[in-house]
Each structure stands twice: as structure tokens, then as C-alpha cells.
Amino acid sequence: MPLRCAILDDYQNVALTMADWSKIRGDVEIEVFNHHLGSADKVVAALRGFAVVCAMRERTAFPRAVIDALPDLKLLITTGMRNAAIDVEAAKARGVVVCGTPGFGQATAAIAVGLILELTRRIGYENARLRAGAAWQTTIGLDLEGMTLALLGLGRLGARMAGIGRALAMNVIAWSQNLTPERCKEAGVEHVGRDDLFRRADVLSIHLQLSPRTRGLIGARELGLMKPSAYFINTSRGPIVEEAALIAALREKRIAGAGLDVFDVEPLPLAHPLRTLDNVVLTPHLGYVVEQNYRQYFAGMVDDIRAFLDGKPVRVLT
């Protein structure tokens, strides 16, 4: 009898077209969920009886309570090799194998740049006006040349952003808790202190992983150090910034604007105040949503399932 396999949060309905699932045909019975399941209770109710669950990034959480409530679960796959929304220890205690998949490139950097360009050059706004029948331009943009790009984090994504900033003739500075002057020199950026990062930023872009140490790292104090003309970009994780403090700074025009691809609660609730602010550009967590990534993600899922069925799990997360 084939194992039941759930593919979660396939919002674009592409999972079955992005990989060759014939490798596991006959061994698993696949059901695709194109909508977000919602609360933990709804996740448990929907996934009872499934032995294999394929999760897209951190869209659906698997804390201990959810894992313990799914006695048939044997294999849990996440796209990528990290997923803070899965309690790996709880899975291990239950005998559930957790596997990851390959990914492609650093696609999130392009979204960060897109948000910066929309805030400073209003491309999407002017496009919408022209299509609606406006005669011609109404905005005056800002050239990024000579402006200061402040990077909170200088890992793979931060380093990619540093290169893009330099290509746009921006001055690039960086800080994070463990960042060294040597690392900054390698990346061609200026190492600065924490407060100076916020004070000097014309554009502040976050490139940190969410962890207990980075949760709430940016609050009212840090936002208060920023120039009224500065822009705030977050393509990392929503909880790195205290959301209420950011909303207050935007409402009171203490910073010029924000470009946000990530939020405390995703999908972003319809009544959320960020949807009403005219100095915010919002995108629905598009950072990793590119065809190259999806093809590697779903092909990796197929390989993970095949290896598990053959008794030789691969890319096991510990």
C-alpha cells in the first residue's frame, strides 16, 4: 500500500511540474495543498494519516505539539537545509526523519535591490499611473550613487548586497555581532559600530538569520538613530525587528520608508496596519521564490523520498 505524501503551501500550483515525480510513482500517493493550512489545529487535522510531509521553507510550522499529534508521520522534508519552524529534536524523539534539499544562488538579494529601487525611484508606482491613464511623471527619485548602504550582516547574502551596492556607486558599511574588520576588508566594505550603522545609513538592509540572539535586535532605540531620510529594508525575517516600533517610526515619518518582504505573521493578515501605510513597499516573501530554486527544491524532495524508501535517507538534518 503506498504511503500518503502531502506537499504543503504550493501557492503557485507548480510542485508536480517542477520535478520528475515518476521516481516514486506507485510507492507514494501524493496530495498537494495549494493554500496555507493555518493554525496548528488545522495543520494536524489536515495531515493525519500522512507518512511523508514536504514543507516549503517556513510557511507551515512543525513544533513539538504538531509533530506529536501526527503519529503516522515518518519523513518530514523542508526545502533548503535550514528550517527554524521545525522542531528537529522533537522529530528525532518521535523517530521522524527530517531531510533538506539543495537550493540555488542568493535570489533574495535581487528582491532587496528591487525594494530599494521601488522606494527611491517609484518604478511600480509610475507604471501603475501610466497604465491608469496618467499623462506623465509626478515623482522625483533619488540616485543611489554616493548614498550609504548599511548592511546588518555580511554572510553570503550580505556580501552579495555589498557587491551590488558598490556596483551602484554606493558607500557600503556593515556590522553584526561577530563581524570582524578583516571580514569587512575581504568584502570591500567599511566595518562600523552598531550605533554608527544606524546613524549613517541612507539605506539599511538586514541580512541575518533569525535566532534567539537576533530576535528583536532592532527596536525603537535603533530606529530612532536613523535619519528621517533613511530607508529600512528587511528581506531576512520579520521578528528581527520589533514590528510595533517599526510601524510607529513609519507612521510618524521618523524614517522615510520601508521595503518589507518578511513579516511576524505570514501570510500577512488582511487587516494588518502595514498594508495601510503609504511609505511602505510590501512583497509576499518573494526572496527565494524563483524558478531555479523551485526546481532544485522539488527535485530534492523526490530524491529524499526515494532515498528514504530505499532505507538510505540523505541530507538528514540534525
N, C-alpha and C positions, 0 to 999 in steps of 0.2 A: 504494500500500500504506500503510495507516495506521501512524502512529508509535505505539510502545508507551509507555504512560504509567503510572507507578507512584505511587500515593498511599500514603504511609507512616504508620504509627503511628496509624491511625484506631481508637483503642481502643474508642470507643462505637459504631462502625459507622454513622456518620451522614454521611460525606463526600458521598455521592451524593444525599442528601436535602436537604442544606443549600444547594444552588445549582442553577442551571439548566445542566446539562452538555450540553444539546442544541446549544449554540452551536458545539461542537467535535465533535459526533457525526459519524462517518464519517471524520474526519481523525485521530483517535487511538483507540487500543484501550486501555481503562483496566483496570488491576488494582489492587485495594485490599488493603493489608496491615493487618490488624487487630491484629496482635501486634508487639511490638518485635523487630527482626531480630537484635539482639545485637551481637557483636563485629564489627570491621571486615571480617574474612574472610567472615563470614556476610552482611554487607551487600553486599559485592562479588559473592558467589555468587548472591544473590537478585536483584540488579539488572542483571546482564549482559543486554545486548540492549535495555534501556530507553533511549529517547532523551529522555524527559521524566520528571523525578522531582519530586514535590510533597512537601516535608518539613513536618512540624508542629513549629514552633518549633525547639528544640534537642534534640528527642528522639533523633534519629539524627545522628551527626557525619559531616561530609564533609571530612576533612583531605586534604592533597595525595595521600597514598598511595591513598586510596579513589577520588578523582577520576581519578587517572592510571590506575587499574585498570578504569575504565569507559569504554572507547573509543567506545561508541555514544552516550554522554550528550551532549546538545546544550543542554538547558534544565533548570535547577535552580531550583525555586521554594521560597521559605520563607514561611511565614505571618509577617506583620509585616514591618517594614523594617530589622530588625537580626537577625543570627544569628551569634553568636560561634563556633558549631560548624561553620561553613562557611568554608573557606579560599578567599576570593573571589579572591585573587591567583593561586592555583593554578588555579582555574576559568578565569580570564581567559587565563592562559598556554596552557591547553588549548583555548581557543575556546568554552568553555561559558558561556552567558549565565545570569546569576543574577538573579532578579527577586524582589521582595517583594509584599506585599499590604496593603490597608488593615486597620485594626483598630478596635475600639470601646472608648471610655472608659478608665477606670482600675479595672478589675474586681478587680485584686489587692488593693486597699485593703480591700475587703469581707472577703477571706479573712484578712488581717492582723487586722482587728477581730474576726472570728469566733474566731480562735485566742486572742486576748486574753480574750474573754468566756468561752471554754471553760476557760481556766486560772483565771480569777478567780471565775467563777460556776458552773462544772461542769454546764452545761446538758445536754450529751450524756451525761455520766456519770449524772446523776439520771434522765434519760429512760430510759436502759438499765435502771436499777434498778427504776423503776416498771413497766416492761414485763415485767421478770423476776419481778414479784410482791412487791417490797418494799412495806412498809406506808406509809412516808412518807420525808421528807427526812433526810439524815445529814450533809450538808456545811454549812459556814458560809462564805459568799462574801465577797469584797472589793468594796466600791463603788469605782469608778474616780474618782469626784469627789474632787478635791484631790490625787490622785496625779500623779506626774511622768511624762509620756510623752516619752522621749528619742528623737529621730529622727536616725539616721545617714544623712544625705542629705535634701535638700529640693528635689528636682526635682518633676516633675508628681505622682508618687505620694506623695512625702514631703509636698508641700503639701496634697494631698487628706487625708492622715492627720492633718496639723496641724489642718485644719478639723474633722475628726471628733473629735479629741482635745478641742478647745475646746468642741464641742457637748456632750461628756460631762463638761464642767467640770474637765478635767484641766489641769495646768500643762504647757505644751509647750516643750521646749528642742531645739536642733538643732546639729549640727556635721558638716562634711565638709571635705575638703582645700581646696576652693576656695570654700567658703561664706562670704559676707560678712555683716556686721551689717545692711547695707542690705537684702539679700535676706530676711533673717530678719524685719526690720521689716515688709516688704511682706506676708509670710505670717502676721504676727501671732504670732511665736514669739520666744523668747529665744535669742540667739546665745551659745554657751558654748565653752570649750576642749575639746579631745579627752578629756582625763582626767576633766574635770568631767562630761562627757556620761555616762560610765560610772558615776561615783561617785553622781550624783544620780538616776539612772534608777530608777523603780519598774517601768517597762516600757520596754525598749529595742527599737526596731523598725528593721530595716535596709531602706533604700530607695536602694541604689546599684547601678550597673551593674558587672558583673564585667569587670575589666581587669587588666593586669599591676600597676597601682598599687593596686588594691583586693583582689587575691588574697591571702588570709592576713592581711588587715588587722586582724582580731580574733583574738588568741591568748590564751594563759594569762594574760599580764600584764593585758590589758584586762578579761578575765572576772574576774580577781582584784580589780579595782577595784569591782566591782558589789556591791550589798548582798546579804546572804543571802536577803532577802525579794523580790528583784527577779526579773522575768521577761524572757526573751530571745525575740524574735520574728524569724524570718527567712523572708520571702517573696520574697527577691531572688534570690540564687544561693548554693548550698552552699559553694563554695570561698572565699567572702569571710571565713568563719570557719574556723579550724583545727579540724577535726572532732574530733580526739583530745582537744584541750584542752576543747572544749565537753562531750564525753562525761564527762571526768573531773570537771568542775565540777558536772555534774548528778548523777553517781553519789555524789559526796562532799557533796552538798547545799550547795555553796558559792553556788549561786543557787537560787531557789525552783522554777524550772521553765522549760520552753521550748516554744514553738509553732513547728513547722517545716513548711514547705510545699516546701522545696527541699533537695537533698542532693548530696554529692560525686558519688555514682553514682546514676543514675536509669535504670530503676526501682530503688527501694531494695532491696538484696539481702534475701532472706528471713531470713538468719541475722544480720542487722546488729544490733549492740548497742542502737541507738536504739529498736528495737522492743520491748526488754525493760524500759525504764525507766518507772517509774510516775509520774514528774513531767514527762513529755513528751507533748504532743499532736501527732500526725503527720497530715498530709494529703498526698495523692499529686500534688503540683504542680498544684493546682486554680486558682491565681491567675488565669490567663487563660481558664479553661475555662468560658465562659458562651455561651449561645445567640447573643447579639448578635455576639460576637467570631467565633464559628464561621461564622455566615452571611456576614460580611464576608470572612473568610479564604478560604472556598471559592469564593465569587463572584469574589474577586480572582484566585484560581488559574485559573478558567475564562477570565477576561479576559486574563490573562498569556499563557496558551497560545494563545488566539485571535490576540492581537497578534503573538506570535512566529511563528505560522504565516503571518500576513499580511505578515511581513517588517518589522514596526514594533514591536519589543519596547518594553514600558512598565515603569516602576518598576524599572529596571535598577540593581542595587547595584554600587557601585564602591569 
